[in-house]
Amino acid sequence: MESINKPLLWFRAAGGIVAVLAIGLLLHRLHPGALAEALHHTRPGWVLVATVLYGLLFLPAAWRWHLALRLSRSEVNFGVTARVSLIGHFFYTIFFGAAGGDVAKCMLYSRWYRKPLPEALVAASLDRLLGFGGLLLFAGIAFGTAAVHDGFAGLRSLSFNRGYWWWLLVPVAAVLLIRRANPPTGNSPLDRFRRTFRENGRRVIASPRIFFPGLLCGLLVQLALSGVLALNLQAVSHAPIPWLQLLWTFPVISLISGLPITVAGLGVRDSAAFALLGMCGVARADAVAASLLTAAVSLVWTLAGGLLLAHEARLRRQKIFGEKWVADPPPLAARKL
């Protein structure tokens, strides 16, 4: 156990350091006091609406996972799926992304509801596949809208000498993922999981009742995530915002913020907002302030997921101990009887 926890501890520490360094660099590049000024003049009503919208996105997200669980014949009911989905958001934050968060969520789901863990893991992977499809669909709409309204004019001034060289990591990562997608031929647990995932992926595509609603749910989740950032940007900005021109930045920022690098995407999301929204004419202080408010909204629901986890765990402990008390009463009570 110690050999497992030590790398995880170092990974978390490194993520925290990366977040602090990234935010520190952003503050160094901003005008002194500009970020504080933007946050000081925040209109709380927009932030409140953004917080409510973030909570609503768990409904399509939970239904998307429920469809994947139904395909693997491991669903319980939608209420259970929704509660575990909110708890999963807590895991995504503390484990720096979907990979570790999905494993923890599936282990909890399997343990609490007596469902096979491999089927739950495959369902989580199919859920992510549908979510990625929703992201691609939203990106196509956003990029098309921005292209019609000259939203890429700011890219003409993009220079890799100004610190944007890390964008090259995106196509490199895509190529590596494609290469890893070759049909597995081994018998290792990873190869067996990949074969099961590919087979169920074909089943999803071959099942319109799962594929199209799941894709729609993925699109709704992306719209909600982008809406949260847009509402927070509206909360801090007091100048006209070219929404149709900067629409393409939202799916890119969402994709970058999901990288398992820092806690809740801190530093990564802010750097992406600083660069991309700034190229579209948004004040950079407003862009960073909106990004930090988005992280705060996400952490609010992370806290809600943690509280729900503690509540559910306490109820299960009470149930288990209550059953043991009835089945095996203590000797003292037996003597009194």
Secondary structure, DSSP 8 states (H G I E B T S, - for coil): -HHHHHHHHHHHHHHHHHHHHHHHHHHHHS-TTHHHHHHHT--HHHHHHHHHHHHHTHHHHHHHHHHHHHHTT----HHHHHHHHHHHHHHHHHTTSHHHHHHHHHHHHHHHHT--HHHHHHHHHHHHHHHHHHHHHHHHHHHHHHHHTTTTGGGGG--GGGTTGGGGHHHHHHHHHHHHTS---S-SHHHHHHHHHHHHHHHHHH-HHHHHHHHHHHHHHHHHHHHHHHHHHHHH--S---HHHHTTHHHHHHHHHTSTTSGGGTTHHHHHHHHHHHHTT--HHHHHHHHHHHHHHHHHHHHHHHHHHHHHHHHHHHHHHHHHHHHS--HHHHHH-
